[in-house]
């Protein structure tokens, strides 16, 4: 009888030890999952996301803490999956937000590029307009200069023609003067010859001077 009592006491101690081991394991799992969930909640980048999933994970951890030994494996599995799902959902929402921001930045870059291209096109158009205006003004200047040159050439030709006519008239006057001078010299020579001879022969009358008309055409 005493031996039976010892065996029963030993079995009770063993069962208590097993229960204590299970209890310690329960505390380790609960602390591990709670710590992982708290780390997610306190994360400055991810803590604000997946609030519903974090709440479900915390409820699963609480159910695990109250589960019986028979239900514990299933509740532990659910609690672990809920914590993993909360992390994945938070990371997904963060990635989606960043992607949205990148899309907005990309759209802004495209808009800025479009505005820059439009500004460059406007400036190029203005440059071409100014270049065309300058070419038109240069063409008008050259045309005006050509007309002035043409008028100057016409005036020069007219002056040259007038000078030619004046030179011809002056040449005629000079020729007439030379003929008159020759006739006068002949008459003076004849008179000297008669005076030297002392003759009384009547000298022939000097030839009449041919009237000359001086051309005084002015240019």
C-alpha positions in Angstrom: 0.0 0.0 0.0 2.8 2.3 0.9 4.5 1.4 -2.4 1.3 2.2 -4.3 1.1 5.6 -2.6 4.7 6.3 -3.7 4.0 5.4 -7.3 0.9 7.6 -7.4 2.9 10.5 -5.8 5.6 10.0 -8.4 3.1 10.1 -11.2 1.5 13.2 -9.8 4.9 14.9 -9.7 5.6 13.9 -13.2 2.3 15.2 -14.5 3.0 18.4 -12.6 6.4 18.7 -14.2 4.9 18.1 -17.6 2.2 20.7 -16.9 4.8 23.2 -15.8 6.8 22.5 -18.9 3.8 23.1 -21.1 3.0 26.3 -19.1 6.5 27.6 -19.7 6.3 26.7 -23.4 2.9 28.6 -23.6 4.5 31.6 -22.0 7.4 31.5 -24.5 5.1 31.3 -27.5 2.8 34.0 -26.2 5.7 36.3 -25.4 7.3 35.6 -28.8 4.1 36.4 -30.8 3.3 39.4 -28.6 6.8 40.8 -29.0 6.6 40.3 -32.8 3.3 42.1 -32.9 4.4 44.9 -30.6 7.5 45.4 -32.8 5.2 45.8 -35.9 2.9 48.2 -34.1 5.8 50.3 -32.9 7.5 50.4 -36.3 7.6 54.0 -37.5 7.2 53.0 -41.1 4.7 50.1 -40.8 3.0 50.5 -37.5 0.2 52.7 -38.9 -0.8 50.1 -41.5 -3.0 47.0 -41.4 -4.7 48.0 -38.1 -7.5 45.5 -38.6 -5.1 42.6 -39.2 -3.0 43.6 -36.1 -6.2 43.6 -34.0 -7.1 40.1 -35.2 -3.6 38.9 -34.5 -3.8 40.2 -31.0 -7.2 38.5 -30.5 -5.6 35.2 -31.7 -2.8 35.6 -29.2 -5.3 36.1 -26.4 -7.2 33.0 -27.4 -4.0 31.1 -27.4 -3.3 32.2 -23.8 -6.7 30.8 -22.7 -6.7 27.6 -24.8 -6.7 24.2 -23.3 -3.9 21.8 -24.0 -5.9 20.0 -26.6 -6.8 23.3 -28.5 -3.4 24.9 -28.0 -1.7 23.5 -31.2 -4.4 24.8 -33.4 -4.7 28.2 -31.7 -0.9 28.5 -31.8 -0.9 27.9 -35.5 -3.7 30.5 -36.0 -1.9 33.1 -33.8 1.3 32.7 -35.8 -0.5 33.0 -39.1 -2.4 36.1 -37.9 0.8 37.8 -36.8 2.5 36.9 -40.2 -0.6 38.2 -42.0 -0.5 41.5 -40.1 3.1 42.0 -41.1 2.5 41.1 -44.7 -0.5 43.4 -44.9 1.4 46.3 -43.4 4.3 45.8 -45.8 1.8 45.5 -48.7 0.1 48.8 -47.8 3.4 50.5 -47.3 4.6 49.3 -50.8 1.3 50.4 -52.3 1.6 53.9 -50.8 5.2 54.2 -52.0 4.1 53.0 -55.5 1.3 55.6 -55.5 3.8 58.3 -54.5 6.2 57.1 -57.2 3.4 57.2 -59.8 2.5 60.8 -58.7 6.2 61.7 -58.9 6.4 60.1 -62.3 3.3 62.0 -63.4 4.8 65.2 -62.1 8.0 64.5 -63.9 6.1 63.9 -67.1 4.2 67.1 -66.6 7.3 69.1 -65.9 9.0 67.6 -69.0 5.9 68.5 -71.0 5.9 72.0 -69.7 9.7 72.3 -70.4 9.2 71.0 -73.9 6.4 73.4 -74.5 8.6 76.3 -73.2 11.5 75.2 -75.4 9.1 75.0 -78.4 7.8 78.5 -77.6 11.3 79.9 -77.4 12.3 78.2 -80.6 9.3 79.7 -82.3 10.1 83.1 -81.0 13.7 82.7 -82.2 12.5 81.7 -85.7 10.1 84.7 -85.7 12.8 87.1 -84.8 15.1 85.6 -87.4 12.5 85.9 -90.1 11.8 89.5 -89.1 15.5 90.3 -89.2 15.8 88.6 -92.7 12.8 90.7 -93.9 14.4 93.9 -92.6 17.7 93.0 -94.2 16.0 92.2 -97.5 14.2 95.6 -97.4 17.5 97.4 -96.5 19.3 95.7 -99.4 16.4 96.5 -101.7 16.5 100.2 -100.6 20.3 100.2 -101.0 20.0 98.7 -104.5 17.5 101.4 -105.4 19.9 104.1 -104.1 22.8 102.6 -106.0 20.7 102.5 -109.2 19.7 106.1 -108.8 23.3 107.1 -108.1 24.4 105.2 -111.2 21.7 106.9 -113.3 22.8 110.3 -111.9 26.5 109.5 -112.6 25.6 108.5 -116.2 23.7 111.7 -116.7 26.5 113.8 -115.3 29.0 111.9 -117.5 26.9 112.6 -120.6 26.5 116.2 -119.6 30.3 116.5 -119.1 30.9 114.9 -122.5 28.6 117.4 -124.2 30.4 120.3 -122.4 33.8 119.0 -123.3 32.7 118.8 -127.0 31.4 122.4 -126.9 34.6 123.6 -125.3 36.6 121.8 -127.9 34.7 123.6 -130.7 35.3 126.9 -129.0 39.0 126.2 -128.6 39.3 125.2 -132.3 37.6 128.4 -133.4 39.9 130.4 -131.2 42.9 128.8 -132.7 41.7 129.5 -136.2 41.2 133.2 -135.3 44.6 133.4 -133.8 46.2 131.9 -136.9 44.4 134.4 -139.2 45.4 137.3 -137.0 49.0 136.2 -137.1 48.9 136.0 -140.9 47.5 139.5 -141.1 50.1 140.9 -138.7 52.9 139.3 -140.7 51.6 140.8 -144.0 51.4 144.2 -142.5 55.0 144.0 -141.2 56.2 142.9 -144.6 54.5 145.9 -146.3 56.0 148.3 -143.8 59.5 147.0 -144.3 59.2 147.2 -148.2 57.8 150.8 -148.0 55.5 150.0 -150.8 52.4 151.9 -151.6 50.6 149.0 -152.9 47.2 148.9 -151.3 47.0 146.0 -149.0 44.2 143.6 -149.3 41.6 143.9 -146.7 42.0 141.6 -143.8 39.6 138.7 -144.0 36.6 139.1 -141.9 36.4 137.2 -138.7 34.0 134.4 -138.7 31.5 134.7 -136.0 31.8 131.9 -133.5 29.2 131.0 -131.1 30.4 129.9 -127.7 28.6 126.9 -126.3 27.9 127.4 -122.6 25.8 124.4 -122.0 25.8 123.6 -118.3 25.4 120.2 -116.8 
